[in-house]
Amino acid sequence: MVAAPSSRSDSTKSWIFRYAAASTKVSETGSEYRRERQMGLGPVYTVGLAEAREMAREARLLVQQGKETRSTSATQPRAPLQPPI
């Protein structure tokens, strides 16, 4: 999990979950490799570290089960954020 600067000009940082895709590919030399993928977890100012870690943990479990995180995260609605008490 990385807090990476966004590509937008306002320099907002976002949490990124980096993982290797479940499927393997074969290179021109014949060796197998897994492609690196990234999943955005949200901007740092909106998503706290604890929540980003929990989201990354859930995504990691999906990757270990052989499921693609991009397709599942896009279809599942996220709970609304609650203001801190």
C-alpha positions as CSV (number, residue, x, y, z in Angstrom):
1,M,0.0,0.0,0.0
2,V,1.4,3.4,-1.0
3,A,0.4,7.0,-0.7
4,A,1.1,8.2,-4.2
5,P,0.7,11.7,-5.6
6,S,-2.1,11.9,-8.1
7,S,-1.6,12.7,-11.8
8,R,-3.9,15.7,-11.4
9,S,-2.3,19.2,-11.1
10,D,-3.6,19.8,-7.5
11,S,-1.0,17.3,-6.1
12,T,-3.5,15.4,-4.0
13,K,-2.1,12.1,-2.6
14,S,-4.1,8.9,-2.8
15,W,-3.8,5.4,-1.3
16,I,-2.8,2.8,-3.8
17,F,-2.9,-1.0,-3.3
18,R,-0.3,-2.6,-5.5
19,Y,-0.6,-6.3,-6.3
20,A,0.4,-9.0,-8.9
21,A,-2.5,-10.1,-11.1
22,A,-3.8,-13.7,-10.6
23,S,-3.3,-14.7,-14.2
24,T,0.1,-15.4,-15.6
25,K,1.5,-14.3,-19.0
26,V,4.3,-15.7,-21.1
27,S,7.0,-13.4,-22.3
28,E,8.7,-13.6,-25.7
29,T,11.6,-15.5,-24.0
30,G,9.1,-18.1,-22.7
31,S,9.2,-17.2,-19.0
32,E,6.0,-16.7,-17.1
33,Y,5.3,-13.6,-15.2
34,R,2.4,-11.9,-13.4
35,R,1.5,-8.4,-14.3
36,E,1.6,-5.7,-11.6
37,R,-1.8,-4.1,-11.0
38,Q,-2.9,-1.1,-8.9
39,M,-6.2,-0.3,-7.2
40,G,-7.0,3.1,-5.9
41,L,-8.3,3.1,-2.3
42,G,-9.1,6.8,-2.1
43,P,-7.6,10.2,-1.4
44,V,-5.5,10.6,1.8
45,Y,-7.6,13.5,3.0
46,T,-10.8,11.4,2.8
47,V,-9.6,7.9,3.7
48,G,-7.6,7.4,6.9
49,L,-4.6,5.1,7.2
50,A,-6.6,2.5,9.3
51,E,-9.4,2.4,6.7
52,A,-6.9,2.2,3.8
53,R,-5.1,-0.7,5.5
54,E,-8.5,-2.5,6.0
55,M,-9.4,-2.0,2.4
56,A,-6.0,-3.3,1.3
57,R,-6.4,-6.3,3.6
58,E,-9.7,-7.2,2.0
59,A,-8.4,-6.7,-1.5
60,R,-5.3,-8.9,-0.6
61,L,-7.7,-11.7,0.5
62,L,-9.5,-11.5,-2.9
63,V,-6.2,-11.7,-4.7
64,Q,-5.2,-14.8,-2.7
65,Q,-8.5,-16.4,-3.6
66,G,-7.7,-15.8,-7.3
67,K,-10.4,-13.1,-7.8
68,E,-9.7,-9.9,-9.6
69,T,-10.0,-6.9,-7.3
70,R,-11.0,-4.4,-10.0
71,S,-14.2,-6.1,-11.0
72,T,-15.4,-6.8,-7.4
73,S,-14.6,-3.4,-6.0
74,A,-16.4,-1.6,-8.8
75,T,-19.6,-3.6,-8.2
76,Q,-19.8,-3.4,-4.4
77,P,-21.2,-0.2,-3.0
78,R,-19.1,1.5,-0.3
79,A,-20.6,2.5,3.0
80,P,-20.9,6.2,3.4
81,L,-18.1,7.9,5.5
82,Q,-19.1,9.0,8.9
83,P,-17.6,12.1,10.5
84,P,-15.3,11.5,13.4
85,I,-16.9,11.8,16.8
